[in-house]
Amino acid sequence: MATSSNSSQIPVCPRCGQAFCCQLTTQGSCVCSEITLSEQTLSDLRTHYEGCLCLKCLQEIARAYAVLLDT
């Protein structure tokens, strides 16, 4: 997972570059677990990005893949 340069290890989304709060480490589950992505989409993401993506990017990707599947 990419992190910002400060010592608090705030994750940075490798897709958009924005820092975000990953609740997996603090609360045991993260809101990103509520995003449903196909195994193929997850595989594509793992190929293109290292680490976690922020919720906004995951939502955008989920919508984009849903549109592709509907066409």
Helices and strands as residue ranges (DSSP letters): H 24-27, G 31-34, H 39-48, H 55-70
